[in-house]
Amino acid sequence: MSRFALVFWSLVAACGLGAIVAGMIGNARIASRTVAHAHPKAIVTARPVPATASPRRTHAALGDDWDVVVDRTPLPDADGNARVAVVVGPCGADPALDAAFARADLPLAMVIDPAGADAVTAAGLARSQRKPFYLQVGRVPSPAAIGHLLARFGGAGGFASADRRGMAPALAGTGLAFIDESGDADPAPFAKAGTGLIRRDLTVDDRDAAGYVTFMLGRAVVLASARGRTVAWMRPRAASLQALRAFAAARVRDLVALAP
């Protein structure tokens, strides 16, 4: 083979080898870019699943978080008897469910949202069935607003809200009570003003399932044995009414009327 041919074929081989190496490097870079820019949904990270849901809920009007079960110091003189007072609310949006709760032969109270389309009717039905009812407000009402609401609904047992600021003096001397939906109001200002205070102890239907509501009503009984009485909040739902009726059939003696 001539010297010229030898040089020629050596150059061809070198070019071929270079192309192979360049291709390998290029593929590696492409793969690297592909991994670095993978779509976020393609990357899945395993997380431990909690055994139970977080025991908190959000107040629809104020955006405040509150505990499903309010932490409270047991009464030292509790006699061990369970007294559970049930509050249903907010009512005023579903005529059928409002009527079902109002007509239930059980000692329950109703909290009515004045903005509900069925609010006035729900209040009239509660009154006809001798069910105490309270009007739900977002914040402390002015004296004029109190007068207007009482005139519109033909009276009420008081007001309910998650915002207790200013409620004690606003209701002083009116004979109206206050239901503290958050459950952690300081009783001292209310006692000083002579305003009746009812504090929620737990919410029993944080999950819309009769089995869960039944379990939480049982928990209300346990809490009542240590606290003397518990105020159990439930929403006007079919599953909640079903569970309440079943609970009452077995433990009606543990249900008491709501009172400050």
C-alpha positions, 0 to 999 in steps of 0.5 A: 500500500502506498504511503498516500493510501495509508495516510488516507485510510488513517484519517478516515478511521480517525474521523469515524472514531471521533464521530462515535465518541461525539455521538456517545457524549451527545446522547449522554447530554440529552439524557442528562437534560431529559432527567433534569427537566422531567415534568413535575407530575412524573416525579412521585414522592411517597408520603406516610398516610396519617391514621386519622384526619387532622381534628380541625375544621374551618369556619366558613364565615371567618376562616378561623380554625378550631378544634373538633374537640375543645380542650377543657379542664374537667370539673373537680366536682363532676358527678360522673353523670353524662349530660349532652346538649345538642346544637344543630346549625347553621339551619335555614338553607334546607327546609326538609332537614330543618323541619326534620330536626325541629320535629324530632322528639329530642331536646335539641337547640337550633342555630339559624343563619339569618341569611338562609333562604328558609331562615324565617320559616325555620325559626317559626317551626322551631318555635312551634316545636318548642325548640330553642333557637339562636341567630348566627352572626359573623361579629358582634351586632349593634343594638340596632341590628339586635333589635332588627333581628329579634323583630324579624324572627319574633325573638330568639334565645340569643346569638351564636358566633365564632367571634366572641369579641365584644359579645359580653357587653353587647348582650348585657341586660338583654336576657340573651345568651351567647353560643361560642362556636369556637368553644374557647371564650373566656367566661369571666367577661360574660359572668361580669356582664351577666350574659349567659355563655354556652361554649361548644365542646365538640363537633360530632359530624366533622365527617358526613357519615352516620358511623362517625357521628355515632362514634363522636356522640359516644365521645361526647358522653365520655367528655360529659362524665368528666366535664359535667356537661358537653355541648355537641355541635352538629350540622343539619345533615341526614347522616347526623339526624340518623345517628342522633336518633339511634343514639337517643334510642339507646341513651336518651337519658344522657341528652339534656336541654341546652341552657347557659 
